[in-house]
Amino acid sequence: MHFGRRELLLSTALFIGRGVAARAGVIAGQLPWRPGAGAPPEPVLPGSWVFFTDAEGAAIEALAERIIPPDSDTPGGKEAGSAIFIDRQLAGPYGRQEGLYVRPPFLKGVKEQGPQDEAGPAQQYRAGLAALDRYCRASYGGKAFAELADADKDAILAGLESASVKLDGADGKTFFELTLKDVQQGFFADPIYGGNRDMVAWRMIGYPGARYDYRDWIGRHNERFPLPPVGITGRSDWTPRKAEGSK
Amino acid sequence: MTRKLPRKDVVIIGLGWTGSIMANELTDEGLDVVAIERGPWRDAAIDFPPNYDQDELRYRIRHELFLRPDQTTFTFRNNMSQTALPIRTWGAFMPPNGVGGGGVHWNAETWRFLPSDFVLKTHLTERYGAGFLPPDMTIQDWGVTYDEIEPYYDRFEYLCGTSGLAGNLNGQIQAGGNPFEGPRSRPYPNPPQAQPFSHTLFAKAARELGYKPFPQPSGNMSQAYKNPLGVRLGPCTYCGFCEWFGCGNNSKASPQTTILPVLVRKSNFLARDNCEVTRINTDRSGKRATGVTFVDTSGEEWEQPADLVILSAYTVFNVQLLLLSGIGKPYDPIANEGVIGRNFTHQTISDVTGFFDKAKFNFNPFIASGAIGMCIDEFNGDNFDHGPHGFVGGGYMGQVQTNGRPIETTPVPAGTPRWGAAWKSAVRDNYLSTVKPGTGVHGSFYSYRDIYLDLDPSYKDRLGRPLMRMTIDFHENELKQNAFLTDRFDEIIKAMGARETLKEYRKGPYDITKYQTTHLCGGAVMGAEPSVSAINRYLQSWDVSNLFVMGASAFPQNAGYNPTGTLAALAYWSADAIRTQYLRNPGPLVHV
């Protein structure tokens, strides 16, 4: 028997981050090591949409801003970068369901059996946003979701959540759950992935971030940990900007 | 065309905990050993260094260190009348992949089972009568006793540098330890870990309610440790990135931090990574293994001949390889015959979240480790009288919170909206002042006639092999057990001073999307009788005497503890039998 070379390479390799294609090897005599063997995460760069169209991006930003509204202390989901996070994730392995089991047949089961969708998140967002746009324009005088008043946006979100708002061309409840999960994940993930800008979410709750040594603090009970959060790439005040006194 | 490799004394399938233990023991015996591992080599420097290990999205949410379902997965259904569907993304458990296996990303909770757990059927029948057990429950004795494997528990704990406090030293109950545990021959190799605020608060509340709390036995180092093989582990730094992560600091016991640095330097050991064993080969009689066939990443197929085959993959893959190799009689739940796939079990987990007054309580939940915690064992196994309750089994419970990672740990009280301004302020107001133990109630899962593993009739993996099919649901006995234990746990969380609690009972049907534990057990169980077990008391196949099957697939039913301590002790026990009995006189070690 001979299995196709390409299929096996694609099937066993990992594709997270930069992705190092795994190859069969022999380990003998010493621990395997080569310089540069690790795969650190690649920082998301700001800038235009990679996956979304401008209209889709505006809708996702508006959804993120209602799922996590701004308040006097903490920015909302849009300013924190949740939409950028989702855009970059959808353009990567997550959007394509890479590494997941996507062989047919795709049958409908009970909910305890988990999702059985052939379409991955990228396709689900594309279809869901188009369906949401059609719904809004039909129900709100030709306006897109991003153009609606906050109360109307909230009413639509609540309707999708309860399945009382039905979309044409996508399952509204599934789209709502997907968006809710991803907006909140982007808000709390390391800022290297494009959301949680300046660690605003971590500051809000008191999470000190990507630290790895609390030995001095394990015995200090019922005391607030005093240090500000730090991300995988550090903190903005570690790299002072040009103008003195600027944040 | 299959290419044939030179013969080896031993081939090991899967280089996780039990594969590493076996490889080290058998190379010490002078045998020439090759280990074949489906996943890649892994270690801290390459895969989870401390400068980017603290990445919840990558390692936890996107499953960096786990098997990809695209490589292979299982199908699942609750009962025989349903059509099983594939698990397309992991949920209820997280199968490992790569050198070190689950030992890379476990929490390192290093428990022993109770003496009565090993003679469960006999014990419960004697105490309560046979009629007390549900008629379709298929629990049985293990064929080995606690006293027989105590020295091997001890070996594993000293290998790992387990941090803990003995509760029973040679029959003498010790203050501060677990008074219900079986007698241990010496203390833990390391003192218990330091405990965060909420964990000590749980212990105080439990003590005031009359229980005897003790520190959870932990494979996270309370101090620097050099193990008997000369391998050094660093002190745990309480970073809160343990389960589902590798330890960037070499502070968590794993094959990488305890065995492999010694093993790979031996001239009579070799490992192949990214190579998947597809079949255990047998001779014409079907009673003798001749070696294995595996496929590498370029699609090339190889035959590795060997005199002795050690099957040490993850539970479900052990069973799959036995079925695909035609070794042992497949289990048929209708005829109630056969053994391969029989007595498949999991764990019965639930949790209670406690919300405290934020003006008075600050828990810093991010300061923790994987196996940190204060527990009680009053409701485990048969440590209490089940007579009035109408169920059997139990579990430990405790404040065993491992982290405050914010994607998954932003608890809010019941009734809080899931989004919007009210959700956001509830997240902010509760993060530092909430106790969320995670697997706070860690209960047993006993075996039943209709819970089993077999080959799926329609879904295939990337190599064209049938996926394993899991047929599993919770039975009334386990749901009753869980309701009783969760209520006791809630009383303790309330006694800690919680303003309100959120009780999350384990309810049926079994749900593949919600994480419980990765403690899948059974399917190739050990025992005294070949009619109801796949392997004998030494983990030797009844059918193929030069094949030994390691791991939790050997558990006839699952106890209310994490399985690693027990499956590692059994590996040492089996290795000892091979070294002192089998090699002198190869053949069946038990005759019936």
Interface residues (C-beta under 8 A of the other chain):
Chain A: M1 H2 F3 G4 R5 E7 L8 L9 S11 T12 A13 L14 I16 G17 A22 R23 A24 G25 V26 I27 A28 G29 Q30 L31 P32 W33 A37 G38 P40 P41 R66 I67 I68 P69 D71 T74 P93 Y94 Q97 E98 G99 L100 Y101 V102 R103 P105 L107 G109 V110 K111 E112 Q113 G114 P115 Q116 D154 L157 E161 L180 Q184 Q185 F188 A189 D190 I192 Y193 A201 W202 M204 I205 G206 Y207 P208 G209 A210 R211 Y212 D213 Y214 R215 W217 I218 G219 H221 N222 E223 R224 F225 I232
Chain B: M1 T2 R38 G39 P40 W41 D43 A45 I46 D47 P49 P50 N51 Y52 D53 Q54 D55 E56 L57 R58 I61 R62 H63 E64 R68 P69 D70 Q71 T73 F76 R77 N78 Q82 T83 A84 L85 P86 I87 R88 T89 G91 V99 A194 Q195 P196 F197 T200 P235 T237 Y238 C239 G240 F241 G248 N249 L260 P261 V264 R265 S267 F269 L270 A271 R272 D273 N274 C275 E276 V295 D296 T297 S298 G299 E300 E301 F361 N362 F363 N364 F366 I367 G404 P406 I407 T410 R418 W419 G420 A421 K424 S425 V427 R428 Y431 L432 S458 Y459 K460 R462 L463 P509 Y510 D511 I512 T513
